[in-house]
Amino acid sequence: MIGTEKAKKDAIKKAGRVSDLLVEAVNGGVQESFINEKRIEAEIRALASTIARFMKQTDQWLAASHSINTAVKEIGDFENWMKSMDFDCKSINAAIRNIYQQ
């Protein structure tokens, strides 16, 4: 009976040890998952910050591009105005010559 009692205590002790090892294994996985989750969250925040910075830069480039396009259009408008003025001046000059020659 003493041998049976000792075997029972030994079995309970070993079952407790197995239980502790199982809990450690599960907790280790949970802890690793938690650490990975925190890393992923940090990377998401960094990525969101980078995206926001790129969006701001893109908006600045679009604004600069629009300004350049407007300036080029204005140059083209000025060039057309100059051609029109040149034509008008030549027409006036021709009219004055015709009047002067008569």
FENFENKA-V535980 format. One record per residue. N is the residue number from 0. SS is DSSP state (alpha for helix, beta for strand, coil for the rest). PSI is psi as a letter, one per 40 degrees, with the letter a starting at -180 (none if undefined). OMEGA is omega in whole degrees, -180 to 180 (999 if undefined). Layout:
# FENFENKA-V535980
n->N ss->SS psi->PSI omega->OMEGA
n->N ss->SS psi->PSI omega->OMEGA
This chain:
# FENFENKA-V535980
n->0 ss->coil psi->d omega->178
n->1 ss->alpha psi->d omega->178
n->2 ss->alpha psi->d omega->179
n->3 ss->alpha psi->d omega->179
n->4 ss->alpha psi->d omega->179
n->5 ss->alpha psi->d omega->179
n->6 ss->alpha psi->d omega->179
n->7 ss->alpha psi->d omega->179
n->8 ss->alpha psi->d omega->179
n->9 ss->alpha psi->d omega->179
n->10 ss->alpha psi->d omega->179
n->11 ss->alpha psi->d omega->179
n->12 ss->alpha psi->d omega->-180
n->13 ss->alpha psi->d omega->177
n->14 ss->alpha psi->d omega->176
n->15 ss->alpha psi->d omega->179
n->16 ss->alpha psi->d omega->178
n->17 ss->alpha psi->d omega->179
n->18 ss->alpha psi->d omega->178
n->19 ss->alpha psi->d omega->179
n->20 ss->alpha psi->d omega->178
n->21 ss->alpha psi->d omega->178
n->22 ss->alpha psi->d omega->178
n->23 ss->alpha psi->d omega->-180
n->24 ss->alpha psi->d omega->179
n->25 ss->alpha psi->d omega->-180
n->26 ss->alpha psi->d omega->178
n->27 ss->alpha psi->d omega->178
n->28 ss->alpha psi->d omega->178
n->29 ss->alpha psi->d omega->180
n->30 ss->alpha psi->d omega->179
n->31 ss->alpha psi->d omega->178
n->32 ss->alpha psi->d omega->179
n->33 ss->alpha psi->d omega->179
n->34 ss->alpha psi->d omega->178
n->35 ss->alpha psi->d omega->179
n->36 ss->alpha psi->d omega->179
n->37 ss->alpha psi->d omega->177
n->38 ss->alpha psi->d omega->-180
n->39 ss->alpha psi->d omega->178
n->40 ss->alpha psi->d omega->178
n->41 ss->alpha psi->d omega->179
n->42 ss->alpha psi->d omega->177
n->43 ss->alpha psi->d omega->178
n->44 ss->alpha psi->d omega->179
n->45 ss->alpha psi->d omega->179
n->46 ss->alpha psi->d omega->178
n->47 ss->alpha psi->d omega->178
n->48 ss->alpha psi->d omega->179
n->49 ss->alpha psi->d omega->179
n->50 ss->alpha psi->d omega->179
n->51 ss->alpha psi->d omega->179
n->52 ss->alpha psi->d omega->179
n->53 ss->alpha psi->d omega->178
n->54 ss->alpha psi->d omega->179
n->55 ss->alpha psi->d omega->178
n->56 ss->alpha psi->d omega->179
n->57 ss->alpha psi->d omega->177
n->58 ss->alpha psi->d omega->178
n->59 ss->alpha psi->d omega->178
n->60 ss->alpha psi->d omega->178
n->61 ss->alpha psi->d omega->178
n->62 ss->alpha psi->d omega->179
n->63 ss->alpha psi->d omega->179
n->64 ss->alpha psi->d omega->178
n->65 ss->alpha psi->d omega->178
n->66 ss->alpha psi->d omega->179
n->67 ss->alpha psi->d omega->179
n->68 ss->alpha psi->d omega->178
n->69 ss->alpha psi->d omega->179
n->70 ss->alpha psi->d omega->179
n->71 ss->alpha psi->d omega->178
n->72 ss->alpha psi->d omega->179
n->73 ss->alpha psi->d omega->176
n->74 ss->alpha psi->d omega->178
n->75 ss->alpha psi->d omega->177
n->76 ss->alpha psi->d omega->179
n->77 ss->alpha psi->d omega->179
n->78 ss->alpha psi->d omega->177
n->79 ss->alpha psi->d omega->178
n->80 ss->alpha psi->d omega->179
n->81 ss->alpha psi->d omega->178
n->82 ss->alpha psi->d omega->178
n->83 ss->alpha psi->d omega->178
n->84 ss->alpha psi->d omega->178
n->85 ss->alpha psi->d omega->179
n->86 ss->alpha psi->d omega->179
n->87 ss->alpha psi->d omega->179
n->88 ss->alpha psi->d omega->178
n->89 ss->alpha psi->d omega->178
n->90 ss->alpha psi->d omega->178
n->91 ss->alpha psi->d omega->179
n->92 ss->alpha psi->d omega->179
n->93 ss->alpha psi->d omega->179
n->94 ss->alpha psi->d omega->179
n->95 ss->alpha psi->d omega->178
n->96 ss->alpha psi->d omega->179
n->97 ss->alpha psi->d omega->179
n->98 ss->alpha psi->d omega->-178
n->99 ss->alpha psi->d omega->-179
n->100 ss->alpha psi->d omega->-178
n->101 ss->coil psi->none omega->999
